[in-house]
Amino acid sequence: MNNFLQNFAREHVWHPYDSLESPIPVLDAVRTAGARITLGDGRELIDGVSSWWSVCHGHGNPIIISEMEKQLRSMSHVMFAGIIHEPAAELARKLSEITPPGLSDVFYADSGSVAVEIALKMAVQYQSVRNPSRKRFLALRGGYHGDTLGAMSVTDPGSGFSSPYTGYAPEQFFISRPGIKFGEKWEPGVSDELRDTLERYQDEIAGFILEPVMQGAGGMYFYHPEYLKAARKLTAEYDVILICDEIATGFGRLGELFASNFAGISPDIMTLGKGLTGGMISLSAVMTGRKIREGIGYSSARVMMHGPTFMANPLALSAALGSLRALGSYDWQARVHHIGDLLRRELCDLAASPLVQEVRVLGAVGVVEMKRQVDTVVMQRFLTDEGVWLRPFGNIIYIYPPFVISDEDLLKCSGSVRKLIAGMERGEIAGFRA
Ligand code: PMP
């Protein structure tokens, strides 16, 4: 990009979670391929976060591109009211086949946050027939579900995502995140708070939303899948809609196709996004079953009052079909396990560092939790100089690579994290926030 455009962008283009008054530094990307991002100055960075957890099969995956090219030539977009097309039918068939039993129906939307909005609206509408006073939601502390109004309201209010908007977003109920970590011994008492809250506020709670097994943006926390079983049982008991937000965990990231599979549960609603199109283009899907279908059918409106302009955009759906084809074209589960093994081998001894709180790895996600809040800008500058693209946040440094990353590139990511922490230990890098 020429200097004029770069300066114009710096002055006028918003970036995620940033300001125009004192924006964080940005890099000029010109090309992506596989696990690499090429910058305008010719440098190559390894995309160690799969471009915000979406590009699971690598950038520019040829299978996805060929599906999209085919679709682009015949029909890029057509409105969805009163019209059906093969990509919508075919993807619905495939998603209902691979998601947990009972999730037979799909509502297509544009982004993860919008999928969460739809899920929340569905739950309220379901309850309008069964328990009309229930219009609020229960969620977990440490959870993140998106930045639109409803999604933001069920995101942990302590996380900062919603703090500028207090009083605008509806107030919801929050309970502690499950205290037993993945791999630890389960204790049934962990779900007591859930039971107590459902019992106490049963006249108000329409649904319970959670990220199964991994809380992502709330701190990359892995909890015991048994909690999901308890959540399934208790929500059924109290006729509360269980929403599993699999936007980050879906499509194999943790080693199971969906994180709900670790517990063998079927939620009433499952939201999908990110890896749904292999990160090629924005698309989300809300999977539902009989309960929601009937609930909405018997509600006074009788219909689901939601219909985005670009609902079921054929080009986006073709990317999702391509991504599913890509997923079937290699042993993704073996890749995920291999990445996990390598991350474990390369990161685990960092737990001995006086700066590190804990190291944990699940599926193809490696997390180094630091003892203090990190300085994202300082860390990112060091890491990009090393040739890797990682985005530490909060007190978390994490690696979340495309499944197709080479060992060499993955080792480069973990090696750079090691170097960063060693530099901090020696006092050469001020990686913590002042
Ligand atoms: N839910 C979860 C669990 C997520 O991780 C995210 C995005 N990080 C969202 C919802 C929101 O998705 P989007 O950014 O596509 O709106």
Residues whose N, C-alpha, C, O or C-beta is under 5 A from the ligand:
A	BS01	PMP	S111 G112 S113 V114 Y144 H145 G146 E211 G216 D245 I247 A248 G273
